[in-house]
């Protein structure tokens, strides 16, 4: 069992595009709302501040954390059952990860952020105070790229 997991991990590393391309592709395919995107970023910030400075992961850890964050935010913010699913993420990522991988990512992520899912207005304002200009620049670049 461990051997197959190791083989899949090894294959995964060879099939991953650069992280920024991966994120752009998933966002484009998922059609996530800006709210889900923002809450995902806040979850990742919570994770980052909660980890020890010496924490390290595998080469695909940023990919896994990103996927877990958007899946978690999508589910938490969903009122109509239109949230992302593990299977949808598998398809959006061209089957780089299995549904079992995605479920494990989500459970691990929830544990790492200690199930701290609620995001209030103050948390959003604080995040935007720090990162708002960067997000604004990324949004402007994306709009320009689409029209040029």
N, C-alpha and C positions, 0 to 999 in steps of 0.2 A: 504494500500500500504506500509506504513512504517513498519507494523508488518511483512510482508513477507520479507522485506529487512533485518530486525533484525534477523529473523529466519535463513535466508541464511547466514548472517554473523556469527551467532553462530555455525551453522553446519560447516562452512568453517574452523573455528579455530580448530575443533576437527579432521579434515581430513588432516591437514598440517603436513608433515614430518619435521624433523629439516631443518633449512634454507640451510645448506651446501648440504644436500642430494637433496633438492628441486632444487637448482641451478644446481647441477651436472646432475640431470635427465633432466631438461629443455635443458641444453646445449647439452646433448647427443642426445635427440630427435629432436632438432631443427637443428642441424648441422650448427650452425652459423659460419660465417667466423671469423677469428681472428680480422679483422677490426671492425666488428659489436660489438664484445665483448669489444674491447678496447674503442670504442666510447661510448658504454653503461656505462663503468666504468667512463669515463670522464664526462658524463652527471650526473651520481650519485655524483661525486665529486663536480660538479657545484651546484647541489641541496644542498649538505651538507654544503658548504660554504655560501650558501644564506639563510639558515634557522637560526632562532634564537636558541641560545644554549638551551633554555628551551622548544623547540618544542618536542612534544610527539605524538605518534600515537597509533593505535590499535595493538594488538599482531601480526596481519598479515600485518602490514604496510611495513616491509622490503620485503616481498614477492611481494606485489603489486608494490612497487617502482622498484624492479628488473624487473618484467614483463613489466612494462611501459617503462623502460629504453631500454630493448632489442627490444621491438616493435618499439619504436620511432627511435632508431638507425638503425634498419633494414629497416624501411621505408625511412629514410633520405638517406641512402647509396645505396638504390636499384636503379639500372639503367635499369633493365630488367623486373621489375614487379615480382621479385622472393622474395619479402620481406615477413616477417611474417604477418599473419592476426590475427584478434581477434579470429576467429574460430579455427585457428591452435593452438593458445595458450590455448584455452579451452580444446582441445584434448590433448595437451602435458602435461597439468596439471591435467589430469584425471577428468575433469569437476568440479574441485574445484570451479572455477569461471565461470560465465555465459558470453556470448559475451557482454551483456550490462555492466557487471562489468568491463570487460577488456577495453571497449570503454571509460567508465568513468575514469578508471585508466590513460589511455593515455591522455585524455583531461586535467585531473587534473595535471598530471606530466608536460605536456607542459606549463601550467600556472605557475607551481612552478619554472621551469627553465626559465621562461619568453621567451619561444620560441627561446632560444639561442641554435640553433642546429649546426651551423657551427663549425667544429673543424679543426683548421689549424695545420701545422706541428709543430709550436712552442708549441702549447697546448699538442700535443702528446709527444714531447720531454720532456716537463716539467713534465707530468704525469709519464713517464717512468723513469725520473731521481729520482722521489720520490718513485715509487712503482715497478720499473723494477725488482729488486732483488726478491721481493715477488712473482711477476708473474712468473719469471723464475723458482723459487723453486716449485711453484704449477705445472708448466708444466713438470718439471723433475719428480715429484712425480706421475703425471698422466701417463707419458710414462712408468715409472717403474712398476706401478700397472698393466698396460696392458700387459707387457711382463713377469711378474712373475706369 
